[in-house]
Amino acid sequence: MSRITNFLFVIRCSLFIDWIMPIKWQPFKELENPSQMPDVFEEDDWVPFVPTFRTEEPAVDIYQDKNNLYLEMPLAGINPKDVQISIDDNILTIQGKTQEKKEIKEKDYLRKEIRKGSFRRAIKLPVQVKGRKAAAESMDGMIRITIPKAAKTTLSSKRVPIKIK
């Protein structure tokens, strides 16, 4: 046989084998190249009416100047009286709870994404602070905490009241 005949024979055999052999199932083959994956996960409502459980903590911005450390946290819809702030061994803890205001049966919801219940956020402060002199205020759904800096930790525990503006 010539080389061309051998080549054609191999192609025929491979086509025949592909035809008679079942295709091997590879469930994760699509994951090898994410750019070719379907965009079903990008659609906003691809699985309607299935609740999602989020364990998100409230977002926090921390910044500083020469004398103070500042922390801002959005708490829209939460009564500042339901929030407790404490500083213990240079760890700032913010905890609170949200409650439903209306009695709406679960089956009446078309979509329920607003998280209700309690939250807790503990943050190791990046600098030493004077916890006893910390102050917090609430305005327009934001809580701003001001904590004076210290050369070393001067207090092991302090509860910080929130002033409502």
Residue, then its C-alpha position, 0 to 999 in steps of 0.5 A: m500500500s502506498r502512503i496515501t492509501n494507508f492515510l485514507f485507511v486510517i481516516r476511514c477507521s477513525l470515522f468508523i470508530d467514532w460512529i460506532m463508539p459512544i461519546k464519552w461523557q465529560p461533565f466538566k469539559e465546559l469548565e476548561n474554557p469559561s469563555q465558552m460557557p453559557d451565560v445562564f448565570e449572568e441572567d438576573d432571574w434564571v431560577p425564579f422564586v428560589p431564595t438565596f441565602r447570603t452571609e454578607e456582612p455590612a460593608v465598612d470603610i476605614y480611614q485615618d488622619k494624624n490623630n483619629l481612626y474613622l470607620e463608616m458603615p451603611l445601615a440603612g433601614i436599621n434603627p441605631k438603637d438596635v446597634q451595639i458598638s464595642i471595642d475590646d482588645n483593639i477589636l471593634t465589634i458592631q452588631g445589631k438586628t433588623q426586623e420586618k415592619k409589615e406582616i406579609k406572608e412569604k407566599d405573597y413575595l415575588r422576590k425577597e432579597i432584603r436580608k432581615g435578622s441579626f448581623r455582627r461585624a468584628i474588625k481588628l483595628p489596624v492601629q492602637v486606639k484609645g477605646r475609652k474616647a471613641a464616639a459614634e454617630s448615625m446620620d442618613g443611614m450611615i454610622r460613623i465611628t471616630i476613635p482616637k489613636a494611641a501609642k499603645t492600647t489603653l483600654s481592654s473593653k468599652r461600649v460606644p453609644i451612638k448619637i443620632k443626628 
